[in-house]
């Protein structure tokens, strides 16, 4: 388990994947710096999300169902039209899940 994100490890990993030294973007550096302040379990979740696209972490690639693909397409189209949940709608969802 990756209990603490190591900026040097991530930089080294991406350098190996590209075959040359690869500087991280400012956004990735900020994301890692922010993640370092989170609890270990959340850091692990973030690390898995970073490593998953490259086939790391021993996990299989998840294949979306046709229904999931359709739901994502609907969401992307709504976002493109500028249709987003109101603050009140977001709070209602959070409350539903005790957040």
ABEGO torsion letter per residue (X at the ends): XBABBBAAAAAAAAAAAAGBBBBBBAAAAAAAAAAAABBAAAAAAAAAAAAAAAGBGGBBBBBBBAAAAAAAAAAAAAAAAGBBBBAAAAAAAAAAAGX
